[in-house]
Amino acid sequence: MPQTRSHGQTNEIAIRREKQTAHLAQLKNDVSTAIQSKSPKQLFDHGLPITAGLSIDRVATKLILLGELTRTWRAVRLPDSRSWQNQTDLQSAIDDVVDVFPTLKIEEFAHVMKMIRRGEITMFGRFDTPSLIGALRDYEINHTVVFRENQHHERAHHESKNWTQTTPITDHDKQRFSDFVKQLNLPRPKKTIEELGGSIQLTESEVLELSNAVSFEPNACEPQDQPNESNHGQGKK
């Protein structure tokens, strides 16, 4: 049976869609300003995923990526044998980027292009589709993957914390946990006499006898009086 979205979920999706559409419009106007003075972490947190841009306006998203790639291609200026030869080649390269990196943020792609133009990423004398894919993959491994894993752990911790705070533990849950512990076959601690159902009963005389033994038992730590050898000798005379 298909699940239906609630009214609140529908509104949330509509609001997110509206924000992403406005976000894409800003990138169309000037993506360079959008990434200016931004750290890789900020680009990841606040960037627009390529797949989201494609779902809103496929042509506009590809034009943004193509514009950044063309700008970088002209700045690098390598021989035709070591780079793309025309606009058609560049468009094919963007198609490959979209297929290989659908979750990469548009701002992250623009940031990598900026790093290439500045010489912060070494291309080893080539700027073609394989080297472009390699540069993006290195950036994703060194930055995006790390941020994505941290985000996943934080979300899982937050959801677990909220679940334990808002979800009561039922008798069924307790029974399942008890059955699970039994299956572990853990060693059981020794039981006390009371837990075994027994008890120790002493008479008044036995208690008094034990008290006297504890109270008047000589202290082994205190030195004992040694016999006086001189007096002992004198007694023999």
N, C-alpha and C positions, 0 to 999 in steps of 0.2 A: 504493500500500500504506500503510495508516494506521500512524502511529508510535505505539509503546507506551511508556508512562512506566516508568522504572526504579523499583525499590523505594525508592531514595534520594529521587527526585523526588516520589514519592507521599507519603513521610513529610514532606518539606519543605512540600508543599502543605497537608497536614493540620495541621502545626504553625502555619503562617501563618493558616489558617482559625480555629484555636482562639484565637490571639492577637487576631484581628480581632473574634471573637465577644465575648471579654472586654472589648475596647476599646469596642464598641458598648454593652455593659451599663453601663460607667462613664458614657458620655455620656447614657444614659437616666436615670441617677440624678441627675446634675448637670452639665450641659454648661458652665454658667457657671464652675464651679470648674476645669474642664478647660482653659479658655482663659485663666484668670486669670494675669496677669504673663507671658504668652507673647508673643514677637515673631512677626511674620508668617512669618519664616523657620522658627521652631520649629513653628508651626502647620502649615506645609507639610511639613516633614520628618517630623513625628510624628502628623499628623492622619489620620483615616480617610476615604477617598474616599466620596462619596455612592453611587457605583455598587457599592462593596464592601458598604456598609451595606444597600443594597437587596437584594443577593444573600443576605445573612444573615437579615435580618428587614425586609421591605419596609414593613410597617405601623409598626414601631417607629421606623425611620429617618425616615419622613414625619412622624410625630408629634413627633420632636425638632425638625425644621425648622419645622413648623407652630407649635410652642410658642414658638420664638424670634421668628418673624414676628408672631404674635399679641401677644406682649409688647411688641414694638417698635411695632406698629400702635396699641396703646392708649396708649403713651407719646407718640407724635407727635400724636395727636388732631387730625386735619384734617377739614374738612367732607366729607360723603358724596360730594359731586360730585368731590372730589379724592383720594379714597381708596376702599378696599374698604368695602362696606356690611355684610357679614355673614361668618359663618364659612365658608359655601360659597365665597364669593369668595376667601377666604384659602387654602382648600384647592386651588382651581384655580390660584392663583398658585404654590403649592408644586409642583404637577404641572408647571407651565411651567419652574420652576427646575431640577427634576430632569431634564427633557428637554434644556435648554440647557446646563447645567453638570454633566454626569455625573461628571467627574473632580475637581470642586471638593471640598475636604475639608469635612466637616461642621463642624469647628472653624472653618474659614475663613468659612463662612456665618454662624455664630454671632458671629464677630468683626466682620463687616460690620454685622450688626444692632446690635451694641454701639456701633459708630462712629456709626451713624445716631441712636441714642438720645442720644448725647453731643453731637450736632451737628458731629461731625468730617467727616461727609459731607453736603453740601448737597443737599437734595431739591427745591429751588426751588418750594416750596409744594404739592408733590404727593407722594403715597406710594401708588402703584398698581403694577400689574404692569409696565408699561413702565419706570417710574422705578426699580423694584426690579431689573429685568434690567440697566438701565443702570449702576446702582451696583455690582452684582456684576461686570459686564464691566470697568468701570474698575479695580476692585480686582484682577481677574485679570490685566489688561494690565500694571498697575504693579508687581505682586508675583508672582503665581503663574506667569505665563509666563516671567518672568526666572529664577525659581528652577528651573522645569522645564527650561529651556534649559541652565542651568549644570549641573544634574544629569545631563542627557544627555551634555554634553561630558566631564564627569568620568568617567562610566561608559564612554564610548567610549575615553577615554585609558587607563583602567585595563585594559579588555579588550585594547587594542592592546599595552600593555606586557606583560601576561601572555602574550599570544600569541607575542611575539618572544622571551620568556624561556623558554617551555616547548616551543615548536614548532620542531624542527630544520628547516634549509633543505635541501631535497632537490636532487638534480641536475636534476630536472624544473623546479623553481622557478628555479634558476640559468639554465637554458636559456630559460625564458620571459622572464626579465629581460633576458638578452642579446638576444633577438629584439626586445624592446620598445625597447631602446636603439638597435638598428640601424634600426628604423622611424622614429626621431626624425631620422635623417640629420644628426647633429651634425658640425661640422667636426672633423677629426682633427688631433691635434698632429703637428708635423714629427718624423720619425724620425731617430735618430742614425745615425752610420756603422755602428756595431755592429749596430743593429736592421735595417739594410739588408743586412747580411751582408758588409760590407767591413771593411778595416782599413788602418791607416797604419803602414808599417815604415820605419824609418830606420837607416842604417848608423852605426857608431860614429863615423866622421869627421863625418857630418852632425850628429849629436847634439852633438859637441864644438864644431863650428862655430857652432851655434845658441847653445850655452852661452856661448861667448866673445863673441858679439854682444850677448847680454843683459847679461853682466857688465861689458863695457868700453864700452858705449854711453854717451856723455857725457850727463849729466843736463841736460835742457833747462831745469830750474828754477833751476840754479845759474848765477850771473852769469859771463860770459866775460871773460877779461882783455882790456882795451882797450889798444891801442898808445899808448905814451907820446909825446905830440906833441912834448914838449921834446927827447926823445932823438932823435925822428925828424928834427926840425929840425937837431939837432947833427950828425946823420949826413950832412946835405947840405952842411955847411960844409966 
